[in-house]
Structures are given as structure tokens and as C-alpha cells.
Amino acid sequence: MSTCARLSAILLALAAWLPAADPLLKPGDRVAVIGDSITEQKQYSRFIEVYLLASSGVADLDVAQFGWGGERAGGWVNRGLKSIDWFKPTVATTCYGMNDGNYTTYTDAIGKTYRDATAAYTEQLKKAGVREIVLGSPGVVDSVTWRNPIGAAVYNKNLEKLGELGKEVASEKGVRHADVHHPMLEAMAKAKAAYGDKYHVGGGDGVHPDQNGHLLMAAAFLSALGCDGEIGRITLAADGTATASAGHIVTKAENGAVELDSARWPYVLGGDGKSPNSTRSIAPHTDFIEKLDRFVVAMPDCPWPKAKLTWGDKEVVVDGAQLKAGVNLMALFTATPFDAAMDGLHKAVAAQQEFETTLVKGLINVGWRDRIDADAASKALLQQLIDRQVVIRNEKMAAVRALLKPVHHRIAVSAAP
């Protein structure tokens, strides 16, 4: 055996002996999505929740959003712990910086204020029992629709610098960092080259993205949360049998076709594939499907140079050699058997997160809270009201969970005509 071969064998043996790293997300975790008005739009927060519940493979997760329009990092320092006390998160993501940059050219004073506040709220979250924290960089302003006189390129440099400072804080505090800024900047350039300048990624106002930009944001946070994107792998054999990875149960297999009950759903992209208010439109200009949405079917002994792949009532033709290795259904099909279930889940999560905004902004942080807290009887009554609203919120979360049922679907492979 050569030296290289012996070394490879030793490394493989060590890999088998060493314990696997603990996943960041654990069953039963409560994930708080924290940020400014972009978070309060309840789009990337909704995408994160839907993905974590339906696609991550981690059981019994709970997700709540805590966005607050116009807020800066220092704003969370002042109101944060009161806002999350009812939820008691074990995991949190944060996304500040858009307002912290003051919509002007970067200065050291701007950077220091942002850095100090980010460090302060990170410590607050740790002391509140949050086990895993992901500090997200700010996103981008759109290169065309942002109208501030200093120009988008200048402000994006400001946001980039704030992101670097946040990364420094994450390193110092021993928490994770999500680079939201650079993937959005890169995808924006690619998408505008493909669709034209009217296709905004930073939103019609240059600041608040539509679904395209929010998918990019969600992808950055999901990756930082350790999501591996391995939704499922279905393997068809020449003898008619089939196997499936965890989260998928083979209920029937014969003649190149398999029926499955899938409790782990692939993440379905939506929209017309052209407009900014479409997650599907941004997909060709980012690696979301490749990195986070792999639902693979393989036929290792495929005998045909070309094969017809049928999923539900849709068909595509694939290369036989590629099918041997495995093809990703989510990269091939724009309509799937999971569409209706995923649409229902999005609607339920949207209702849940809308209720959370009212709970946190309108009740827990009611403008005259100090006056209420100064009177013991009033304080007790308010707490009773908050407690009751939390019960209603949890009922909405239970309604979301009730939708997470296995989806029955059929995959068939045959020779292409």
C-alpha cells in the first residue's frame, strides 16, 4: 500500500471513530428572528420558518419573528429582553444595519455605535439563555431604485463595513455570523443583467426587498443555522424496488415507479419566475436550490441514454448518465406535488407572524407601559392580557404544526421516446 493510500485509510478510520459534530439546531428549539422593518415585512422570517418546519428535518421547532420598523441595533438593547421573555428562545438570528448606517457615507462614529450595540445585545441574548446566536450583516440597497443622493454604491460600502464589524463581534463573542450582504449584491448584479434594471432586488423603494431579495436573506440565515439542504434521496433499482432516505417512506414500488409518503418537504419556490415578487425569479442567480433544496432521485443502473422522469402529473426528460448519479427534482420541475401543502403552510405562518407583531409592538411594548407598570393592579391586568394573547399565539402555532402532514406522491422513470 502506498503512503497516500495508507494516509487515506487512516483518515477514514479516524472519521469513523470521531463523534459527529452536534447540529446547531436541536429538536424543540425556539428560534427568534430579530431585526428592523425588513424583518417586520415578515417575508424572510416566513421563509425561514416554513423551511425549518417543513424542510430542515429537525423536529418540534418553534419560530417567532420580532421585527420592528425603523429600529437600529441599539433599539433592541433597550426593548429586546422584554419582547422575547414570553418566547424564551434558544436560538436567535438578528439583522440590523440598514438604519444604523444613517443613510449616508460611512464614518468611524457610525461604525462604533453599531459595533457597540451589536456586542451589547449579543451579551443580552446570551444572558437570556439563547444557546445559538447568528448575527446577520445588513442586506443591500438597490443599485437602481434607491434614490438617496449619495448613491447606492456608496451606501452599500457603508453596509458592507457594518457587516464586517458584525462579523468581528461574532468572532469575539463566539457566535455565528451570516453574510447577507455579499450574496444579495452578487445576485442583484446577475439578475439585473438578465432581466434589466427594472428588476429590483433591494425593493421598489430601494430598501425593502420583495420576495426575491427575502429569499436571498433567508438562504444566508438558513445556511448559518446549519441547514444542509439534503431534503431527500430516492433510489430506484432495476428489479423494481426503491429506497428512500429519512423523512420519506416508500409505500409502493414497481416497474420503475415509486410512491412515497414524505414528511420532509422540499422547499417550493413560487411566483411567475420573472418579477421581483417571485422567489423563483431569483433562483437562477443564486445557489439556493443547489445548496438548500436537494430532493434527488437516482437510478444507478439506468439502461437508457435518455429517460422520462414523471413526478405527479409533470414530466421532464433527463440524461441517463445523470440519472445514474442522481438528479435534483427541485432544479427540474417548476410545479410539484408539494405546491398546495406548501402554499397552505405559508399562509398559516403569515397569520401567526402577523399576530406576533401585534403582540410584541402593540401590547408588550405598549407606549404607556411605564405608567401601567407603576400601578401594581394595572401591571397585573396587563400581564394577564399578555398571557392570554400568548396562548392565542401558541394556538396559531399549533395550527401551523397541524399542516405538517406527509405528502403522498409518485415518481416514475421510463425510457424517453
C-alpha positions as CSV (number, residue, x, y, z in Angstrom):
1,M,0.0,0.0,0.0
2,S,1.3,3.4,-1.0
3,T,1.9,6.2,1.6
4,C,-1.1,8.1,0.2
5,A,-3.3,5.1,0.4
6,R,-2.3,4.4,4.0
7,L,-2.9,8.0,4.9
8,S,-6.3,7.9,3.3
9,A,-7.2,4.7,5.2
10,I,-6.1,6.3,8.5
11,L,-8.1,9.4,7.9
12,L,-11.2,7.4,7.0
13,A,-10.7,5.3,10.2
14,L,-10.4,8.5,12.3
15,A,-13.5,10.0,10.7
16,A,-15.5,6.9,11.6
17,W,-14.2,6.9,15.1
18,L,-14.6,10.6,16.0
19,P,-18.0,11.7,17.1
20,A,-20.0,13.8,14.6
21,A,-20.3,17.5,15.4
22,D,-23.5,18.3,17.1
23,P,-26.0,20.0,14.8
24,L,-26.7,23.7,15.6
25,L,-30.5,23.2,15.6
26,K,-31.9,20.6,18.1
27,P,-35.4,19.2,18.4
28,G,-37.6,21.5,20.4
29,D,-35.6,24.6,19.7
30,R,-37.3,28.0,19.8
31,V,-36.0,30.3,17.1
32,A,-36.4,34.1,17.3
33,V,-36.0,36.1,14.1
34,I,-35.0,39.6,15.2
35,G,-34.4,42.8,13.2
36,D,-35.8,46.1,11.8
37,S,-38.5,46.9,9.3
38,I,-37.1,44.4,6.8
39,T,-37.7,41.7,9.3
40,E,-41.1,43.2,10.1
41,Q,-42.1,42.7,6.5
42,K,-42.4,39.1,7.6
43,Q,-41.1,37.6,4.4
44,Y,-37.6,36.3,5.0
45,S,-38.8,35.4,8.5
46,R,-41.7,33.4,7.0
47,F,-39.4,31.7,4.5
48,I,-37.1,30.7,7.4
49,E,-40.0,29.4,9.5
50,V,-41.5,27.4,6.6
51,Y,-38.2,25.9,5.7
52,L,-37.3,25.0,9.3
53,L,-40.6,23.4,10.0
54,A,-41.1,21.5,6.7
55,S,-37.7,21.0,5.1
56,S,-35.0,21.0,7.8
57,G,-35.7,17.6,9.2
58,V,-35.4,18.9,12.8
59,A,-38.4,18.0,14.9
60,D,-40.7,20.2,17.0
61,L,-39.2,23.6,16.2
62,D,-41.0,26.8,17.1
63,V,-40.2,30.1,15.3
64,A,-41.3,33.7,16.0
65,Q,-40.4,37.0,14.4
66,F,-39.6,40.2,16.3
67,G,-39.2,42.8,13.6
68,W,-39.6,46.5,14.4
69,G,-39.8,49.1,11.7
70,G,-37.1,51.8,11.9
71,E,-35.1,50.1,14.6
72,R,-31.3,50.1,15.0
73,A,-29.2,47.7,16.9
74,G,-29.3,49.9,19.9
75,G,-33.1,49.8,19.8
76,W,-33.0,46.1,20.5
77,V,-30.7,46.7,23.5
78,N,-33.5,48.9,25.0
79,R,-36.5,46.7,24.3
80,G,-35.3,43.3,23.4
81,L,-35.4,41.2,26.6
82,K,-38.9,42.4,27.4
83,S,-40.0,41.5,23.8
84,I,-38.8,37.9,23.9
85,D,-39.5,36.9,27.5
86,W,-42.7,35.2,26.6
87,F,-41.0,33.1,23.9
88,K,-37.8,32.2,25.7
89,P,-35.8,31.5,22.6
90,T,-32.9,29.0,22.5
91,V,-31.7,30.2,19.1
92,A,-31.8,33.7,17.6
93,T,-31.0,35.5,14.3
94,T,-30.5,39.2,14.1
95,C,-30.4,41.6,11.1
96,Y,-29.6,45.2,11.8
97,G,-27.5,47.9,10.0
98,M,-29.8,49.3,7.3
99,N,-30.9,52.1,9.6
100,D,-27.6,52.1,11.6
101,G,-25.7,53.4,8.6
102,N,-27.7,56.7,8.8
103,Y,-28.3,56.6,5.0
104,T,-25.0,58.4,4.5
105,T,-21.3,57.8,3.9
106,Y,-19.6,55.5,6.5
107,T,-17.8,57.1,9.4
108,D,-15.9,55.6,12.3
109,A,-18.5,57.1,14.6
110,I,-21.3,55.2,12.8
111,G,-19.3,52.0,12.9
112,K,-18.5,52.3,16.7
113,T,-22.2,52.9,17.6
114,Y,-23.3,49.9,15.6
115,R,-20.5,47.7,16.8
116,D,-21.0,48.6,20.5
117,A,-24.8,48.0,20.3
118,T,-24.3,44.7,18.5
119,A,-21.9,43.5,21.2
120,A,-24.3,44.6,23.9
121,Y,-27.4,42.8,22.6
122,T,-25.3,39.7,21.9
123,E,-24.4,39.6,25.6
124,Q,-28.1,40.3,26.5
125,L,-29.2,37.3,24.4
126,K,-26.6,35.1,25.9
127,K,-27.6,36.0,29.5
128,A,-31.3,35.4,28.5
129,G,-30.4,31.8,27.7
130,V,-30.1,31.9,24.0
131,R,-27.8,29.0,23.1
132,E,-27.0,29.8,19.5
133,I,-26.9,33.3,18.0
134,V,-26.5,34.3,14.4
135,L,-25.5,37.9,13.7
136,G,-26.6,38.8,10.2
137,S,-25.0,41.5,8.2
138,P,-27.3,44.2,6.7
139,G,-28.5,43.5,3.2
140,V,-28.2,45.9,0.3
141,V,-29.9,49.0,-1.2
142,D,-30.9,48.5,-4.8
143,S,-28.5,49.8,-7.3
144,V,-31.3,51.5,-9.4
145,T,-34.4,52.1,-7.3
146,W,-32.6,53.6,-4.3
147,R,-32.9,57.4,-4.7
148,N,-30.6,58.8,-1.9
149,P,-28.3,61.5,-3.4
150,I,-25.1,59.8,-2.1
151,G,-25.8,56.8,-4.4
152,A,-26.3,53.1,-3.9
153,A,-22.7,52.2,-4.3
154,V,-21.6,54.5,-1.5
155,Y,-24.3,53.3,0.9
156,N,-23.6,49.6,0.1
157,K,-20.0,50.2,1.0
158,N,-21.3,51.6,4.3
159,L,-23.4,48.5,4.8
160,E,-20.5,46.2,3.9
161,K,-18.4,47.8,6.5
162,L,-21.1,47.4,9.2
163,G,-21.3,43.7,8.2
164,E,-17.5,43.4,8.7
165,L,-17.9,44.9,12.2
166,G,-20.7,42.5,13.0
167,K,-18.5,39.6,11.9
168,E,-15.8,40.8,14.2
169,V,-18.3,40.9,17.1
170,A,-19.5,37.4,16.2
171,S,-15.9,36.1,16.4
172,E,-15.2,37.8,19.7
173,K,-18.4,36.6,21.3
174,G,-18.1,33.1,20.0
175,V,-21.4,33.2,18.0
176,R,-22.2,32.7,14.3
177,H,-22.3,35.3,11.5
178,A,-24.5,35.3,8.4
179,D,-23.2,37.2,5.4
180,V,-26.4,38.6,4.0
181,H,-24.8,41.5,2.1
182,H,-22.5,39.9,-0.4
183,P,-24.8,37.2,-1.8
184,M,-27.5,39.9,-2.3
185,L,-25.1,42.2,-4.0
186,E,-23.9,39.5,-6.3
187,A,-27.3,38.1,-7.1
188,M,-28.6,41.7,-7.8
189,A,-25.9,42.3,-10.4
190,K,-26.6,38.9,-12.1
191,A,-30.4,39.3,-12.1
192,K,-30.3,42.9,-13.4
193,A,-28.1,41.7,-16.3
194,A,-30.6,39.0,-17.1
195,Y,-33.9,40.9,-16.5
196,G,-33.0,44.6,-16.8
197,D,-32.6,47.4,-14.3
198,K,-36.3,47.5,-13.5
199,Y,-35.9,44.1,-11.8
200,H,-35.1,45.4,-8.3
201,V,-33.5,43.2,-5.6
202,G,-33.5,45.9,-2.9
203,G,-37.2,46.6,-3.3
204,G,-39.2,49.2,-5.2
205,D,-38.1,51.8,-2.6
206,G,-34.5,50.6,-2.8
207,V,-34.5,49.3,0.8
208,H,-37.3,46.8,1.5
209,P,-37.0,43.8,-0.8
210,D,-39.8,41.8,-2.5
211,Q,-39.8,38.1,-2.3
212,N,-36.7,37.8,-4.5
213,G,-34.4,39.6,-2.0
214,H,-36.0,38.0,1.0
215,L,-35.2,34.5,-0.4
216,L,-31.6,35.6,-0.5
217,M,-31.8,36.8,3.1
218,A,-33.4,33.6,4.2
219,A,-30.8,31.5,2.4
220,A,-28.0,33.2,4.3
221,F,-29.6,32.6,7.7
222,L,-30.6,29.0,6.9
223,S,-27.0,28.2,5.9
224,A,-25.7,29.9,9.1
225,L,-28.2,27.8,11.1
226,G,-26.5,24.7,9.8
227,C,-29.2,23.5,7.3
228,D,-27.6,21.0,5.0
229,G,-30.2,21.1,2.1
230,E,-30.4,17.3,2.0
231,I,-34.1,17.1,1.7
232,G,-34.2,13.5,0.4
233,R,-32.8,10.9,-1.9
234,I,-34.9,8.3,-3.6
235,T,-33.1,5.4,-5.3
236,L,-34.8,3.2,-7.9
237,A,-33.4,-0.3,-8.7
238,A,-33.7,-2.3,-11.9
239,D,-35.6,-5.0,-10.0
240,G,-38.4,-2.6,-9.3
241,T,-37.5,-1.9,-5.7
242,A,-36.9,1.5,-4.2
243,T,-35.3,3.0,-1.1
244,A,-35.7,6.4,0.4
245,S,-33.7,8.5,2.9
246,A,-35.0,9.6,6.3
247,G,-38.2,11.5,6.2
248,H,-39.6,9.6,3.3
249,I,-41.5,6.2,3.3
250,V,-41.8,4.0,0.3
251,T,-45.4,2.8,0.1
252,K,-45.2,1.1,-3.2
253,A,-42.6,0.4,-5.8
254,E,-42.8,-1.5,-9.1
255,N,-41.8,-1.2,-12.8
256,G,-39.7,1.9,-12.4
257,A,-42.2,3.8,-10.3
258,V,-42.3,4.5,-6.6
259,E,-45.0,6.0,-4.3
260,L,-43.9,7.8,-1.2
261,D,-45.2,9.5,1.9
262,S,-42.8,12.4,2.5
263,A,-42.8,14.1,5.9
264,R,-39.8,16.2,4.9
265,W,-40.9,18.5,2.2
266,P,-38.7,20.1,-0.5
267,Y,-39.0,23.9,-0.3
268,V,-41.2,25.0,-3.2
269,L,-40.3,28.3,-4.9
270,G,-43.2,30.4,-6.2
271,G,-44.2,33.3,-8.4
272,D,-44.1,33.9,-12.1
273,G,-40.3,33.4,-12.4
274,K,-39.9,36.9,-13.8
275,S,-41.0,39.6,-11.3
276,P,-39.2,40.7,-8.2
277,N,-42.2,39.5,-6.2
278,S,-41.2,35.9,-7.0
279,T,-38.8,33.6,-5.3
280,R,-38.5,31.5,-8.5
281,S,-37.2,34.5,-10.5
282,I,-34.0,34.9,-8.4
283,A,-33.2,31.2,-8.2
284,P,-31.1,31.1,-11.4
285,H,-28.9,33.8,-10.0
286,T,-28.2,32.2,-6.6
287,D,-27.3,28.7,-5.3
288,F,-30.4,28.3,-3.1
289,I,-31.6,25.1,-4.9
290,E,-28.2,23.5,-5.1
291,K,-27.3,24.4,-1.5
292,L,-30.5,24.2,0.4
293,D,-33.1,22.3,-1.7
294,R,-31.8,19.0,-2.9
295,F,-34.5,16.4,-3.5
296,V,-32.7,13.8,-5.5
297,V,-33.9,10.7,-7.5
298,A,-31.3,8.3,-8.8
299,M,-31.4,5.1,-10.9
300,P,-27.8,3.7,-10.6
301,D,-28.4,1.1,-13.3
302,C,-30.4,3.2,-15.7
303,P,-30.2,1.4,-19.1
304,W,-31.3,4.3,-21.3
305,P,-29.4,7.2,-22.8
306,K,-32.4,9.4,-22.1
307,A,-35.1,8.9,-19.5
308,K,-38.5,10.3,-19.0
309,L,-39.0,11.4,-15.4
310,T,-42.5,11.8,-14.2
311,W,-43.4,13.5,-10.9
312,G,-47.0,13.8,-10.1
313,D,-48.6,14.9,-13.4
314,K,-45.5,16.6,-14.8
315,E,-42.8,15.2,-17.0
316,V,-39.2,16.1,-18.0
317,V,-36.6,14.3,-20.0
318,V,-33.1,13.8,-18.4
319,D,-29.8,12.4,-19.4
320,G,-29.5,8.7,-18.4
321,A,-25.9,9.1,-17.2
322,Q,-27.0,12.0,-14.9
323,L,-29.9,9.9,-13.6
324,K,-27.4,7.2,-12.6
325,A,-25.7,9.6,-10.3
326,G,-28.9,11.4,-9.3
327,V,-30.9,14.4,-10.5
328,N,-32.4,17.1,-8.3
329,L,-36.2,17.3,-8.8
330,M,-36.3,20.9,-7.5
331,A,-34.0,22.0,-10.3
332,L,-36.1,20.3,-12.9
333,F,-39.7,20.9,-12.0
334,T,-41.5,24.2,-11.6
335,A,-44.7,22.5,-10.4
336,T,-44.6,19.8,-7.8
337,P,-46.9,17.6,-5.7
338,F,-46.0,19.7,-2.7
339,D,-47.3,23.0,-4.1
340,A,-50.7,23.0,-2.4
341,A,-49.3,21.9,1.0
342,M,-46.5,24.4,0.9
343,D,-48.9,27.2,0.0
344,G,-51.2,26.4,2.9
345,L,-48.2,26.4,5.3
346,H,-47.0,29.8,4.1
347,K,-50.5,31.3,4.7
348,A,-50.7,29.9,8.2
349,V,-47.2,31.0,9.1
350,A,-48.0,34.5,7.7
351,A,-51.1,34.7,10.0
352,Q,-49.0,33.5,13.0
353,Q,-46.2,36.1,12.4
354,E,-48.7,38.9,11.9
355,F,-50.2,38.1,15.3
356,E,-46.7,38.2,16.8
357,T,-46.1,41.7,15.5
358,T,-49.3,42.9,17.2
359,L,-48.4,41.1,20.4
360,V,-44.9,42.5,20.6
361,K,-45.4,46.0,19.4
362,G,-49.0,46.7,20.4
363,L,-49.1,45.0,23.8
364,I,-45.8,44.0,25.3
365,N,-44.2,47.3,24.3
366,V,-47.4,49.5,24.6
367,G,-46.4,53.1,24.5
368,W,-47.6,53.9,28.1
369,R,-46.2,50.7,29.6
370,D,-44.2,52.7,32.3
371,R,-47.5,54.2,33.6
372,I,-49.0,50.7,33.7
373,D,-46.0,49.2,35.5
374,A,-46.1,51.9,38.1
375,D,-49.5,50.6,39.3
376,A,-49.5,47.1,40.7
377,A,-53.1,46.3,39.8
378,S,-52.7,47.7,36.2
379,K,-49.5,45.8,35.8
380,A,-51.1,42.5,36.9
381,L,-54.1,43.1,34.5
382,L,-51.7,43.8,31.6
383,Q,-49.8,40.7,32.3
384,Q,-53.0,38.6,32.3
385,L,-53.8,40.1,28.9
386,I,-50.3,39.3,27.6
387,D,-50.5,35.8,28.9
388,R,-53.9,35.3,27.2
389,Q,-52.5,36.6,23.9
390,V,-49.5,34.3,24.1
391,V,-52.0,31.4,24.5
392,I,-53.7,32.5,21.3
393,R,-50.4,32.9,19.6
394,N,-49.4,29.3,20.6
395,E,-52.8,28.1,19.2
396,K,-51.8,29.7,15.9
397,M,-48.5,27.9,16.1
398,A,-50.4,24.6,16.8
399,A,-52.5,25.3,13.7
400,V,-49.3,25.7,11.7
401,R,-47.9,22.4,13.0
402,A,-51.2,20.6,12.2
403,L,-50.4,21.2,8.5
404,L,-47.1,19.4,8.6
405,K,-48.5,16.1,7.3
406,P,-46.7,13.7,5.0
407,V,-47.4,14.4,1.3
408,H,-48.2,11.3,-0.9
409,H,-46.6,11.5,-4.3
410,R,-45.4,9.3,-7.2
411,I,-42.1,9.3,-9.1
412,A,-41.7,7.2,-12.3
413,V,-38.8,6.6,-14.6
414,S,-39.0,5.2,-18.1
415,A,-37.2,5.3,-21.5
416,A,-37.6,8.6,-23.2
417,P,-39.3,8.2,-26.7
